[in-house]
Structures are given as structure tokens and as C-alpha cells.
Amino acid sequence: MSHCLRAHPWTRILAVFAASLAPLLAVCAYAEAAPIPTRIVYGTGKIVPIPATIPHAEGDMVDQRIIPNLRWLANRYPIYITDGYSGPLPSGEHVGCNGCHVKNSDHYNGLAVDIVPRNPSSQCDANWAGITRLALWAEPVQEEPRLPFRWVGYEGDAGHGCGNHLHLSWNHASAPMFQLAEWVEVLSVNLTGVKPVAAPKKKPRSAPRAPAGPPGGIAQTATGGVSARLAGD
């Protein structure tokens, strides 16, 4: 009986502490689930190395217009990028995975990344919890990705999922393989949070929502493309 009496005050303290955290946890859960404003970037793209501040495999490159989004994601989720742009550079060197993406994948435009946990694991274990959380935020409903994502490959998609990898593609103007899109839709964010959406300086020449494509993303036509071989250096 005396032991129970001694424990009772601590039980009440823990209960009060848990109750005080409830509103904060609720806000965090809402913030995680809430959509984030997006904007269209019309500036010329360029295939560039992923910065060291974003965990990635050596040599990985992407279209520079999605790097702020990758940095923002890396600051909130335990991501490690295993592949970004896959294709030729002006030097003739090929970067990225060679022949392991579907035809017309967004990887060939530098607007897709493959992601695994920062602590590597080939099993669907606790290391994947953060990646699964990111996947569910990016695609709350199967085949209905949240903007600005064009295609999200994870659970339910062949060759993807917990223990394998997460694929994220950004929405963009149609462009052939190995060419840069005229515009890219991105999260309007910075490292500290969400920024107001800036009004576009000019109207896009094509619809800001590209046509749906098969798994891995697809570039539909040769509208407004800029050669990745010429843009990179």
C-alpha cells in the first residue's frame, strides 16, 4: 500500500505532462498532414550535383530547380538519395543509374529522385518509419499524389516500397528524355517553413498540370524542352 501511495503523485505528474503535450502533438500532426503551397518555376533549369547538405550517393545530380525542396525534405525526414538524374552530360559521361528506369521516366529529366533511409536497411524495419511517413504525406491516397508531386512510388507500386525505395517525381512541363522542362512545380518552402506563394511574372505557355503518366513518370511531347547536354556543365 505504501508503495502505491508513493507512486501515485508521479502518475499524476506524468498524466498532467502528457495532457500538456497533447495540443502540441495535435498541431504537429496537423502540420504534417496539411498541404503546402506550391509555385511554378519558369527559370531555365540546369543539371547540377546534389549539395553535400542533402544526404546522397556520390555523383548524384538533379535539375537545380528542385534542390530547395530536397533540402527542405532532408531537414524533416531521414532521407538518403540513391539516384537523381540519369543520362548524359556534355562531357559524354553518363551519370545516375544506367538502364534501370522505365522509358520516359522523370529521372531522365532530372526531376525525380529515389530515396532510402539515412540508416540503410534492406528490411522493412524501424529505419523506414520516416520514409514511410514522407511517402504517406506525399501521397495520402494511392495514385493521388499531393502537389507538386507528379508520381509517388512506394507501397502498392511494383519495385518500390518499404525495404526497397521511395520514388518522388515533380510535376513539370512535357519534355523528351534528357531534356529540361520549360517549367517545374515545386513546394514553396524554405528551411525554416512555408513561404508565401509568389505570383507568377508571366502565364505558363502550357498547363501547369502535366498529363498523367505510367509508373516512374513520363514526358509526353517535345514542347519547350531544353537539352540537358547543353544546359549542364
N, C-alpha and C positions, 0 to 999 in steps of 0.2 A: 504494500500500500504506500509506504513512504517513497519507494522508487517512482511510482506513478505520480505522486504529488510533485516530485522534483522535476519530472519530465513535462508536466502539464504546462508550465509557463513557456517553455521553449516551443512547445507545439503551437501555442497561441501566437508567439512571436513569428514563427515560420508562416503561419496562416495569414497574419497581417501583411508580412513581406510579400507573399505570393499574390495577395489581393492588390497590393500597391503596384505590382508589376503588370497586372492584367491589362490596364489601359494601354501601357507602352507596348506590350506584346500585340495587342489588337491593332494599334497603329502600324506597327512593323508589318504585320500580316497583310493589312490593307495596302500599304505602300508596295509590298512585294507583288500583290495581285493586280494593282491598278495599272491601267495602260499609261504609257508615257508619250508625250507629244513627239511627232516626227516632223522632219523637214526634207525638202528636196534640194540636193546639192547639184548645181549645174556646172561647177567649175571643172576644168579639164582634169581627168584622172591621170594617175601615174602608178606604175608598179614599183613598189619600194619595199625594202626589208622591214620586217616587223621589229619595232623597238625592243630593246632589252627589258624594258619595264613591263612588257607583256610576255609571260612565260610561253616559250615556243621552241620547236625543234630548229636546230641550226639551219640557216639558209632559207627559212620560210619567208615568203613575200605576199603582199596583198595590194589591192588598189588603195592608195593613200587616203581616200575619202572615208573609209570605214575604220581607220586606225583610232580616232577618238572614241568610237563605240567599243572597240576591242579593249581599249584602255579602261573604259568605264566598267565593262563587264568583268575584266580581270581584277578590278578593285572590289568587286562584290561577290564573285564566285571563284572557286578554286580551279580555274581553267588552265589547261596546257594545250596549245595549238600544235597539232601534228602535221597539218598541211593547209596551205592557203592557195595562192596562185599556182597553177600547174601549166607550164608552157614555155615557149622560147623567150630568150632575152635578146637584145640587139647584138650581143657578143656571140650569139649562136648557142650559148649554154642553155640547157633545159633545167628549170627549177621545179620543185614540187614532185609529187607522185607521178610517175610515168605510166600511163595506161591503166590506172586503177579507178578512174572516174567514168561515169556514163557519158556518152556522146552529148555534147552541148551543155555539160554541167556548168554551173556558175563558177566553179573553180577555174575554168578556162578564161574567165573574165576578171579574175582576182577579187570576186565578190562573194566568196564562200570560204568557210573555214571548217576543219574537222577538229573536234575537241575531246580530250580525255581529262581525267582528274590530274591535278598537280602532283598528287602522290599516286604513282602509276599502279594499276591493278587490272589484270585480265579477268577478274571475277566481279560479279555484281555484288559488291560489298559496301561497307560504310564509306569507303573512299569516293564512291559515286554519288553520295547523297546530294552534294552541292551541284553536280552536273545534272542530276535528275530534277532538282529544284529549278535550275535555269531552263531546262527543256520544257517543264510544265508552265513556266512563266511565258516563254516564247511561243508556246502552242498549247493553250488551255484546253482546246478541243481538237481531237485528231483531224488532220487535214484542214484546220482553220488557224493558220499561224497569225500571231499578233503582228501588226505593222511595226517596224518596217520589214519584217522577215518575209521572204518570198517562199521559202520551203524550209521546214524543220524536220530533220531525220533523226528519229530516236525509237522508242518502244513502238512496235507495230509496223516498223519500216524495215524491210529486208536489208541485212548487212549493217544495221545500226542498232543502237540501244545500250542499255546499261551493261557494262563489261566489254563493249565494243567501241563505239564512239558516238558523239553528237555532231550532227551536221547543221550549220546555220548558213542560209543564203540571204542576202539583202535584195530587196526589191529594186529593180533598175530598168532603164530603157532597153529595148531589144538591141542586141549586138551579136555579131558572129563570134565564133570561138577565137580566142587570142586577140580580141579587140576590146577596147574600153568603151563602156556605155556612156551615152551622152549625159545622163543624169543618174543619180543614186539616191534612194530614200534612206535616211538614217535617223536614229534616235537623237532628239535634240537635247543632249545631255553634256555635262562636263564631269570632272572627277568628284565634285562635291554635291552634285544633284542635278535637278532638271532646270534647264534654261528656257526662257520664253521662246516660242516659235517665231523666227524672223519671217516677215512677209517676203515672198519671192520678188526679185527685181524684175523678172520677166516671166511670162507664161511659158510653160514647157511646150516643146514642139510636139510632144507625144503624150499620151495619157500617163499620169503618174502611177498607175497600177498596171504592171506588165501582165500579159496573159498567163494563165496558169500553165505550168509545165509538168513533165514527168518527174519522178524522184531524182533529186540532185539538181534540179533547175534546168531551164532551157533558154537559149537565146533564139528568138523566133525569126527575125529578119535582119537585114543589113542596114537598118535605119540609124544614122547618126553615129556609127561606130568609129572609134579612133584606134589605130593599130597599136597594140601593146608593144610590139617590137620597136616602134618608133618613139613611143612615149617614155619607155623606161630608159635608164642609163646607169 
